[in-house]
């Protein structure tokens, strides 16, 4: 095996190519020198895997409340799940996940000091809120070739959080922040302490953090949200000369209203005042099956009452202790506990022309009854946005416990070992109060008078004991408290997630070459993840109007063994300063999908001082997780446009698992260069090319994508679309599938420069710091049987569409430090992008308004955000710091990109200008 690895590395050298050095920051003093981006432990060796490092100082300068916020500002990440992106969710509310390359958070492996953390979700992800940032020494982002070294699931890369386990003293922080609109108030308090004991043979650290955020108001609390942008299907297409889809402001419903709206027949367009009086609904321009421009309905949208950023309360605690039992044996243990509680408003019940009202309805206004008699109709269909039924109040609680114990030590001067056992448990629970029960709803609005003249449900005439409470739907506010209590119930689910891990590693130097000692790491791991989920009885029969979580029982056991080797071939020779080969291989056996092999080969070459080249090639894998395999049918709704019927409507979706899934396999190649010129001390520049090609990628296609694919002739997708009366789509099944391929390519850039001002002003002790982190996405391609779609450059997030990534992203920081004072400016730029790459607008080649995928504007404006912060230290040792931060200094509004929100909250700031002040201390 060693020979094969060496041969592969040598072949890579002969073939040439570009190389790069890691972009990690300065060295951190530790007892064991663990190579960044590798399992090896040796001095003088550089791994060929690209790594970006975020130090604790980087978090402090931005004044952020958690590591998740800091990570998601890096251009290599797409912040797909944050408190601002899951505002309509009822599961894992307020969670923050790491999503490298926009390949999905399930393909980014999160580690704590190189060890796994118990998943907080069914999909195997770890909510970054569970980790107290006060004890994080640095975060290392390994962006290529990580599976062989770190384990399965690292297809996109690894986020490895390094804890400050040798901290001594006491430190803490208190801070608070608020938006300029007076919402999104947040309070944070954290403290940590560390000390040695037993004459220095033992050391213990303890830290904790508490954060409470009250959330931000709905879209109507911002001027850009009040413009009510939406994507509308053109009902007159193609004859009116306008494109098929139109992005328009002042978009209102045509199929429902808060007080009720008759949607068909001779009484179409009749709506009701709050007292039930019939009045005429005003239709605007381009009035179609769901939307219009102008007309009645301002403020009656899906955005009403939905948080821009959800309220969240979390606390976390972490402790690490170790003790030198002998000079060559150290015992260690860790214990952490966290609890994150998020809150959200569920969507209001929405009925688009699906309510049938009979002529003998007991609540029928007299004027309407007369209109029905005059028109000769005995019933009509009505649409209603039932905000008076109340917003469902969702709450999710995620308590996570993690404990581990282990030992580490030296066998001799060349060899060291470590082994540990880890147990993790998450007892997740979700509750949504006030969710409508559909069977009760259908009975309740069919209200009649009994023989005594009392208003009852029609069903009660046949069964007086059915308990049905009649409801009045005519006019906003007409639903009584009694009817509301009858119509709604509490939806709940509970998940018990456990993880057990046993792992051991051996590191050392098996031999030496003429250039120095070779290094070897071998190890093995056994892991078992188990999930048991239960839910309420109504959900199990799909009784609620959305959600309906199902019981899940699943288990995945994994056995892994790996070996990694680093071999130096050159040191200070005429052929170069240094040349190191690196290779790794890992065999992983899943109880659900069989065994797979991952590997990595790479090299670093330093031809002259200040120039390092690097490349890696690897095979990475990810097996289907418990959710993808075992999730039962979960129901929701989404807005879709159907070119077959020319309709735009809310449609029910069913998401479910697939036990026949196979593991994903990714071929990854990285190559780059790092410059540290000797003539410019303090300057470092790196550029790394990456190519990740995933075959058999596990994913669900978006609802709109499935419809478009089926309608375009890809018949294999039509099986997931159910049509009912009038050929209208009644159900879209979002099954987990092994798609043909997902591929992403791009370049990461990083520039770091520290410059003493004394070079220009001899009397100054100040320092200037510059850092630029950037990503250029060449492509992000999904391929299936009907062709390929490249979503690089897509910065919109239309309803039902698959998310993309900006063509490039820039994140720059300039800092000025002079004695006790530090001023930092952070800038982030997202260029103009595409709303949806499957659509074509006037700016696109081949555009014609007669095309079924034409749109009036397929561009999303650029966004430039500026954040500024200051820090002032006082005290003899300057160990007390007062700081302040202004985020989005120029109060930049997000660009128009309507989907589930007016904009794309994954990429753009929806809060606006906000402020934060606080105090830190260290003793």
C-alpha positions, 0 to 999 in steps of 0.5 A: 500500500505504501508503495502504491501511494508513493508511486501515485505521488511520484506520477503526479510530480512527473505529470506536473501541474500547479501546486499551492500551500495552505492559506492558514495563518500563523503558527499556534503553539501546541505540544503535538504538531498536527499538520493542518489538513492532515492526520500526520504529526511531524515538524517541517511537513506541509500537507498538500490540502488547501486550508483556510483558517479563521482565528479567534481574533477574526471573530472578535474583530467582526463582533459576531455572536457565533462561529456559524456567522463567521464561517458563512461570511467566507466566500467558499461557503453558501449560508443556506441555513441560518435564522434568516433563511429558515423563517418558514420552517418548523424544524431546526428553527434558527440552526446554522449549518456549514455548506461548502461550495454550495454542494449542500450542508450534508457534504461538509463534515464538521469536526471538533479537534478532529473528532465528530460531533453527534448530529443534531439533524436526521441528515447528519448535520451539526448545528454550529450553535451548539459550540461556544465560540469563546473556547474556539482557538481557530476554525480550519476549513479543509476544502479538498481531498478530505475523505481519506484523511478525515472520514466519509461525508467530507465530499465538499470538505471539512470544517474543523473547530480547534478548541483552546484546551490549554487556556489558562486564566479567565476571560469573558464577554457581554454584548448586545445589538439591535437593528436600526428598525428596532428589531433583531435585538440580541444579547450575549454573555460568555465566560471561560476559565482554565487552570492547571492542577496536581503540580502541572500534571493536569489541566482543565478548561470550562466555558459557557455561552448564552445568546438570545435573539428576539428576531426581526419583523416581517417583510412589511417592516422594511421599505423594500418588503412593502413593494410586494415583489413577486414572480407572476405568470403572464395570463395573456402569454404569448399573444400580448407580446409580454414574456411568460413570467414577469417579476413585478412589484405590487403583486396581489392575489387573485384567488383568495382574500382575507375576508373571502373571495368568490373565484368562479361563476357569475359571482366571481370577484365578490369579496367581503368586508369585515362585517360580511357585507359583499363588495367588489374585488378590484382586479388589476393588470395581468390577473391570472390564476394566482397573482395580479399587478395592482388591484385589491389585496395590499398586505394580504400576502404570504409574507405577512407576519413571517419573521425576516429572521427568527427568534432564537435562544441558545446556551452551550457549555464545554469542558475539557480535562486531561491528566498526565498519569505517567510521563508517557500516558495522558488521560483526557475527557470532554463533556459538552451540553447545549440547548437551542430553542427557535421560534417561528410563525407558520404560514397562514391557512391558504385556500385558493378557490377550494372552499365550496359554500352551499346556498343554505349556509347559515352564515351567508349574508342576506345580500349575497343570498339574494345575489345567488338567487338572482344568478340562479346558483346554488353554490359557489367556490371561495378562496380565503387567506385565513389570517384570523385563524391565527399564525401557527406558532412553531417552536423547536428545541435541540438539546445536545449532549456529547461526552468522550473519554480517551488516552494518548501518549508516547510509545517512544521518541518516534511514535505516539498514539491516541484512542477514545470513546465518544457518546452523543445524544440529541433529544430533539422536539418540535411543536406547532400550536394552531395548525389547521386540521383539514377534516375539521375544516371541511365540516366546519364551514359547511354550516346550516341551521337545525330544526331549532334554528341553531347554527350547527355543522351539517355533519352534526345533523347526522351525528349530534355527538361529532363535536363539530363547531361551525365557522363563519368565513365571511369577512376578516375576523369572522372566525370565533375563538370557539371555532378556532379552538376546534379547527386547530390542534398541536402538531409535534414530533420528537427525535432521539438521535444517538451516536457512539464512536470508538476510534484509535490513531497511531502516528510516527516515523517508520523510516527516513529519507535523505531529506528527513523523516517520513511520517505515518498515521494509521487508525480505525473508527467504528461509529453507529448512528441511530434515530428514533422519531415519533409524532402526533396521531393527526400527523401520522394520517396526514391530517394537518394542512401542512407538515405532518411529520412521520415516525422514523426508525433507522440505524447506520453502522460504519467501520473505517480504517485508514493510513496516511503517509508523508515522505520528504524527497527534497530539503535545501537542495539544488533542485529546490527548497523542499518537496514532500509527497503525501498519500492516504487511503481509507476503507469504509464499510456501511451497514446500509450500502456496503463498502467503499474506498477513498484515497488521496495523493498529493505533493508540495514543492518549494522551488525557492524561498517564498514560493510553494506549489501544491496539488492533490487528487482524491476520491471522496464518498458520502453514503445516504444518511438516515433521513435520505433512507428512512424518512416517511412522507412529509407534506407541505406546499409550494408555489409552481408554474405549470406550462401545460395548463398555463396555471400558477398555484400553490401545490402540495408536495410530498418529501420522502426517503429512498432505501435504494439509494447508493453512496455518492462518489466524488473525484476531487482535484486541487492545485494552487500556489502560495507566495510569501515573497522575501522582499515583502515581509508579512505578505502572503497570497494564495490561489487554489483551483478546485474541481469536485465531480460527484457521481450519483449525487443524492438530492431532491430536485426542486418542485419547479425543476421537476415540472419543467423537466417533465414538461420538456420531455424528460418522462422519467420525472413525470412519475413524481407529478400527480394531476387531478381535475382539469389536469391541474397538478395536485401533488409533487413528490420530492423523492431522494434520488441518485442524480447523474452528476453534480460538478463544481469548479472554481478558484479560491484566493486569499491575500494577507498582509501585515504592514508596520506604519513605521515604514512610512512614519518612523515614529508610529507604532501602528500596524495596518492589516489587509486580508482578502478572501475570494472565490470564483465559481467557474461552474456548479453543474447538475446533470440528469438524463435531460441535460445539464444546468449550470447554476454558477452565477445564479443569485436568485432563489425562485420558489421551487428552483434549486439554489446557485452560487454567485459567479464570484464573492469578495470578502475583505478586511482592513484593520488599523491598530495603534496601541490600545485602539483598533479600527476594522473595516470589513467589506463583502461584495456579491456581483450582479447575478442571474435570477434563474438560469433556466429562464431567459430574459431580455439581457440573455442570448436567444431571448424571445417573449414567445419562449415558455421560459421567458421572463421580463428581467432575469438579472439580480443586482449586485450588493456591496456591504460595509461593516465597521468595528472598533476596539479600545483596551484599557487597564495596565495590561490592556486586558479589558476591551470595549468594542462596537460594531456597525453592520451594513453601514450604508443600510444597503437594501437587498436586491429584488429576487422574489421567491419565498421572500422578496429577495434571496436571504441566503446571500443578501442581508435582510436586516439592514443597518444594525449596531452592537456594543460590548465588553471583553476581558481576560485575566 
